[in-house]
Amino acid sequence: MHVTGKLFWMPKKGNSIEEYEDAAYPVESFEVDVAEFKCAVADGATETSFAGFWAALLCEGFAKGYAIKELRQTWNDAVRQKELPWYAEEKLEKGAYAALVGLHLKKPRGKKNPYVVEATGDCCILHVRENQVLSAFPISKSDDFNNSPALICSHEFASVDAQMQKHMTKGEWKDGDSFFLLSDALACWALKRQEELQDLANVLQNVETQEDLNRLVDEERQLILEDGRPSMKNDDVTLLCVTVCS
Amino acid sequence: MPYTAEISRTNPSCFLFLIDQSGSMQEPFGTKDGAAGGKTKAESLADAINRLLQNLVIKCAKSDGIRDYYHVGVIGYGGTGVGPAFGGALKDKEMVPVNEIANNPMRVEQRVKKVDDGAGGLVEQKIKFPVWFDAKGEGGTPMCTAFITANKLLTKWLAEHPDCFPPIVINISDGESSDMDPYQAAMDLMNLSSTDGQVLLFNLHLSSSSEKAIEYPNDDEKLTEEHSKVLFSMSSVLPEYMQKMLSAEGVPVTFATRGFVFNADLVSVIRFLDIGTRPANLR
């Protein structure tokens, strides 16, 4: 299969590039010919420490098939290498949290081109065909976003793992289909846009450069709705557009 | 819509704690189950505030250090007057960014807490317990002067941060004001505002008895003492985001619910402080 991917991202307004805590894998735009393909987007929880690093590990881990136990070990080993002040140590004890959505385009079986999606938390994937949004997963309505999604923790806590809900779905792709992997603020805005104007596929497909994303996000962050909130929440934004052909 | 401003390093918010340090705070906490471990009200409250400051610091800690989302003040009022209650390097400071709090505890104590051993039992675990202010209790309860002091501090703060998420003031006392009727001073404080809404004033009355606490009432019907009715009347109605947090914890709330607890035990104090300082819109 021939897979092309365009990756664009930007940090929260007011934050530096170094403070961006979403992640994606592959880590830059790409074009590959492969038998099967995996990619992911993750969103590190702002209120946790070393969350961007954890999000990046989860994305790479999904794409390369690493076990969660290995990823947790890597995170813990890395963040404990230097001496930290008391508050940073305490924060580490609480672990980092992140949401993840991963797409696996599997090897074709006869005429079938299967795909599987795994998701924990509120990063989303949209499946688009011929300018129509076929599905949104794991959240399909903008009202269903809230501030406390179940996330993946860098520590093995039985209580957290019990709440960690991994959602899975599967389907089939056709030549020219696109998948858009989005972190939560962009996903929430996107679903609302689709609900109100049904033109989301067009809007996303028109994002062809980083500047296009910057423009779109800046405009939507500045647009204040009737309830006083911005059209798009000020948060890190990540958009991975994947297009596949056999 | 009020109480929706983003809390960030460029637009921080603030918490101001007004702490009763009168003589009656040296009395034991009136808990039914002895949860305060025989400590005085002043000691238990100092522990609760120190723990709260610790949690705030940890909340604002990131891999690259502390982010100053909040400035915090702790004002004590008692027999020695009304003034900043921090000790150590922060002594006499009125409002302090979280970063300074993080790096300047008076001391870091080693304490022991019991944790689940995973096999149905409890094991003792040593924990670090930073201390910023010590228990104190003597003389009267100049609550009215404390509100006037808070007003001056927040007037200055709001001039410097006109668009901030409104400051939250938490007043914790076990008795009546001994200087003047605090009602008007409290009203004046609650009338201060940023572009995002009025200052929120929550009152917590500490228990001297084992009677059940009256938490987050909608009206003053169940309050029997005149003093408790006054405290209720000068407590802010909870903003919507706090109503939702309390509701999620199973506390019945309405649009009239106020940030007020009467006859609070230690558990109630800790929950009150947690709810009152949980971020609404932290970036």
Interface residues (C-beta under 8 A of the other chain):
Chain A: K12 G14 N15 E18 E19 T46 E47 S49 F50 A51 G52 F53 V79 P85 W86 Y87 A88 E90 K91 K94 D227 G228 R229 N234
Chain B: M1 T4 E6 S8 R9 T10 Q54 V57 I58 K59 A61 K62 S63 D64 G65 I66 A102 N103 V108 K128 P130 P279 L282 R283
